[in-house]
Amino acid sequence: MKLNILNQMREAARQMLNKAAPPQRPAMRDINPPPGAAPTATEAAPAQAQEQAQAQATRANINPATHPAEYAQDILNRMGIKLDLQANLDRAIDIGSVLHPAPAQPLPAGAQFVMGSYSNHAGTRNYKLYIPSSYHGQAVPLLVMLHGCTQNPDDFATGTQMNQLAEEMGWLVVYPEQTAQANHSKCWNWFNAIDQQRGQGEPSIIAGIARQIIDEYPVNERQVYVAGLSAGGAMAVIAGTLYPELFAAVGVHSGLPFASAQDLPSALSAMKRGVHHAPKAGNGSQPIIVFHGDGDTTVNPRNGEQVMEQRLHHHRGARPRVQSGAVPNGHRYTQTTHTTADGTPVGEHWVVHGAGHAWSGGSALGTYTDAKGPDASREMLRFFRTVS
């Protein structure tokens, strides 16, 4: 994320929040002429006048709660600021303009990767469910995996290699899919206030998908977990915080704390420098594992620390144990394990030194992965099994 772009966006946000008067530019006077002003030749053209009226009516109907990016872009346009907010947000989250779908991975004999759908009052989301070949109706653990921006279930499964581990360990893994209609870049809307409330927005859909799988398959309900990357990691924190009776533990990779933003400007600020004051949140009985690269320029590593701090406020006496290591021909890492007085683990924080905004230990066949880091997927499943 480039500093000059962020400065422009912060200044735009400041002007909007302070209700600063828009610059007096000719273009703005043309769009919104004062009463009694003589129409220009262009304005007098019936066809163009009709287009302007339609455009103005469209802007008037933009709902900031459901279309925050479009609403903010319209405000910038009205202020005469020539800035493509979505394009710069896309660059800020490292997505690029063209992405190639991950190649289809062959399934082991007897395994399935099936599509499904869930709907409630907040909307509809499709998902893909991996069923290992060893599944024959027995109660098994369930992991909900939330992809990052621009990704989809196939890409995320390929990059994290979580299906291979699910096959090895006999887990069900479900990958909810964000839609481009809900977010232009297919990011989970972790920065919207409605999507930080129990029974509302995307968290209710994610919880509903998990419950739908539980209803259809004999899942071990004490072993249901949620994890995600980037925007998906931030949403995993939210879903876990709001539904502690459903999710036994949470995995976060390159994510942000609960309620760390309420709109796009505060989201970009949190991504750049962390949260000024992370609110207390979470359930003391819900363990968490966090991965973050200390070279991440998209989501500041301070966010990983704050995710841990949010959860550990329930465990003032937790004892940290720090150990370091390195992947052969890869990244070094620092692993901090927090345990209660009786040795029960309540959290793990992995800092991958030199890694950027990518899934640690992932496959290059997927997007946003870094094979040089420790295997985040395997470590998350190991942690989940340890705390259950």
N, C-alpha and C positions, 0 to 999 in steps of 0.2 A: 504494500500500500504506500503510495507516494505521499510525501509530506505536504506538497503543495495542494494536492487533491483533497486531503483531509482538512487542511486549513480552510479551503473553500467550503467544504461541507459543514465544518463546524461553524463558520461564519454565517452560512445560510441558516443553520439550525438556530443560532443565537438570534438572528433577526426575526425568524418566525416566532420563537418563544417570547421575545420581547415586543412582538407586534410592531416592529420597526416599520416606518413608512417606506413604501416601495420607491426605488429610484425613479425620478421623473425623466423617463426616456420617451422619445417619439413613438417607439413601437408600442409602449404601454398605452399612450394616449390614443393611438389608432385602434387598439383592441377595446379599450373602455373610454370612449370619448366623453367629455363633460357634457352636461345637459345644454342643449342649444347649439352645440358645435356644428359647423357646417360639414356635411359628409364629403369624403374624398371621392374621386372618380371610382376608385376601387370599391369603396363602401357602397357606392350607388349601384353597382352591378348587382342585379337581383340574385343571380346564382351564388355569387360569393357572399352576399349578405346572408343568404339562407345557410350557407356552410358555417359562417361565423356564429350565427344564432344556435345552430345545432351543437357546435363545439362548446359554446358557453353553457348550454343546457347540460351537456355531458359532464363538464367540470363541476357544475353545481351539484350533480348527483353522485360525485365520488364520496364514498363512505370511508373516512380515515380509519375506522376500526377493522374493516374487511379488506381495504386496499391501501395500506399505509404508504407503500412506495409510490403509487400513482398519485395519491393525495399530496405527498411531499414534492413530487416532481411538478405538479400543477402550481404549487405555491412558488417554487423556484422560477417557473416560467413567468408567473405573474409579477415576480420581483425583477424580471429582466436578467436573471442570472443564467447564462448559457452553460449549463452543467447537466450532463446526462447522469442522473443519480443512480439508476439501475446499472448502467455500464460501469460506473466507478465502484459501486458496491460489489459487482461481479469480480472486478479486478482485486478488490480488497479481500475477497475470500478465495482468491487464487483459482478461478475456474476456467479461464480461457474461453475462446469463442466457439471452438468446435471440439466436441468430444466423440470418441469412437466407442461403440458398445463393446463390452468385454466379450471375448469369444466364449461360446457355449462350452461348458465343462462336461465331459462324459460322466455319467452317474454309475456308481457301482451297481452290480446286478442286484435287483430287489429294492434299491433305494428310489425315492421319488422326490421331485421338486415341483410342487403343484401350486397352481394359482387359486386365490380365493378373494373374497371381498367382504367388507363390513360397512354397515351404515348405521348412523344414529342421527339425532337432531343436529349434530355439529357438521355432518357431511358424510361422504363415502370415501374410503380408501381401499385400493387393492393391496394384496400382499402375496408373497410367495412363501411356502412352507416346505422346509426340508424334512423328510421322513427317512431315517436311516434304515438300511436293509435289515438290521437286527430287530426292528420294531415289529412286534406281533401282538400288540394289545396290552402290554405291560405298562405300568405307571413309569413315566420317564420325566426327566427335567425338561423345562422349556426356557429358551432364551429368545427374547425380543431384540432384534438388531435394527437400529435406526441409522440409515445411511446419511452421508454428508450432502452438501449442495451439488446439484447436477447429476448425482449418482442415481442408480436404480437397484433393485434387489439383486439382479444378476451380477452387475458390476461390483457391488459391495460384497456379495458372497465370494466372488472370484478373488478380489483384492485381499480380503481378510482371511481367506481359506477356512472360514468357520464351518462350512459344510463338511470338509474333510475331517475336522476334529469332531464334529457331531457324529459322523459315521464311525469314527474310532471309539467314541465314548458312549454312543447310544443316546444322543439328545435329539429333541425336536428344536428346530430354529426357524423362527418366522421373521420375515423382512417386510414390514409395512412400507408402502411406497407413497411418497409425497407427490402431489400433482403440480403441473405447471400452472393450473388455474388457481391453486391456493398460494403459490409462490412462483414468481417468474423463473427463478433459478432452482426450483425444486428443493429449497431449503425448508426445514421445519421451522415454523414461526415462533421460535423461542423468545423473541423480543416483544411479542404482543401481549398486552395485559390479559386478554380473554383466554390466551393459550397458556396462562399460568394459574388457572383456577380449576379446582376439582369439579368434575361434572360438566365442564365447558371445553369447547375448542378441540384442538388436536390431542391433548392428553387424554380426553375422554374417548377419542377414537382409538388411540393406541391401547389403552386399558381394555376397551371393548374387543379389540382384535385378540388380545391375550385371553380374555374370558371366552371368546368364541372358540378358540383352539382348545381350551380346557373343557368346554362342553362337548366338543366333538371327539376328543381323544382323552384317554385316561392318564392325564398329566399328574405328576406328583406336585400338588399345590403348594407344598413347602419348598419347592425348588423351581420357582419361576423368577426369572431375572430379566433386566433390561440394560442394554448397553448401546453406545453409539459413538459416532465420529463427528467432530466439529459441531455444526448445527444439530446433528443427531445426538452428539454427546451432551449438548446443552439441554436438548429435549429429554434425554434419558434421565438427567438430574431432575427435571421438572416432573416427569411421569413417576419416578421413584418417590419423590417428595410428596406428591399428591395422593399416591396409592400405595402406602407402605404395607397395607394388609395383603396386597396382591404381589408386589415385587419384593423378594427376600433380600436382594442385594443389587447394587448398581455398578456398571462399568462405564467409565468416561474416558474417551480419548480426544485430546485437543479441544475440550469443551469449556463451558463457563458455568459459574455458580447459578443457583436458583434465583430467579427474579433479578438478574443482573442488568436488565434493560427493560424499558417500557415502550420504546419506539426506535426508529432507525438511528437518529443521532446518538442516543445513549448506547445503542448496540455497537456502533462503530467506536465509540469511546471505550467501552468495556473491552472490545476486541483489541484495541491498540494498547491499553495500559492497565487493564484489570478494573475491578469495581472499587470505587472510593470507599464504600462501606457495604460489604456483603451482608445481607440480612441473615439472621439465624434461621435455619430451616433444616428439615429432615427429621428422621426418626432415629432415636439413639440405638435402636435394635437393628437398624438396617446398615450393614457394612458396605463399604465402597472401595473400588480400586480405580486409580487414576493414572493415565499415561499422558505425558506431554513432552515434546521435544523442546530443549532449551534454545534451539535455533529457529523456533516458530515465529515468523514475522507476520503471520495472519491473525492468530489468536495468541496474545501475549502469555508466556508461561506463568505469569503471576496468577492467571485464572485457575490453573491447575492447583496451585497452592491454596487459593481461596475456596475451591470446591472442597478440599480436605478440611480447611478451617471451619467451614459451615457445618460439616458433619461431626467434627471432633469437639464442638462446643458442648455436646452431650457427655463427653468423656474427658473431663478435666484432668483425671489422673492417668490417662492413657500414656503408655511408655513407648517412646520411639526407639526402634532399633535400625540402624543404618548399615547397609552393606553395599559395596561397589563391585562392579564386574565389567566385562566387555565381551562383545560378540566377536568371535574370530574373524579378523579382517573387516570388522564393522565398528559400530558405535560403542563407546563406553556408556555406562548407565549407573545411576544411584537409586537404590531401592530402599525406601523407608517404610517399615512396618510398624503400625501402631497397635498395641495390645492393651487389654485391661490388666488389672493386677493378677488375675488368675490365668493370664496367658491367652485369653480369647482375642483373636484378631478382629479389629474393628475397621481397619483401613490400610491400604497400601498405596504409596505414591511413588511412581516410577518416573524419573527424569532421564530422558535419553539425550545424552550430550552430543550436540552437533546436528541433531535431527530437526527437520522442519515440520511443516503442517502435513503430516502423512501418517498412515497406520503403520506402527512399528512392526517389523517382521513380516509385512505383507508381501503378496505376489505382484510382480511387475505387470502381470496380465490385467490387473485392475488399476483404477485411477487412485491417486493420492496414497501411495504406499511407499515404504522404505524398507527394503529387505535387509539393510545393514543393522537394524535395531533388534532388540530382544523381541521374542514372539508374543505380542500383546494378546493375541487370541488365545493361545495356550495358557498364558499366565492368568487371564481372566477366568477361564473355565476352572483352572486349578484353584484359584481363590474362591470362586463360587462354591465349589465342592467342599473346600476347607471350612467355610463359615456356615454351611447348612447343617 
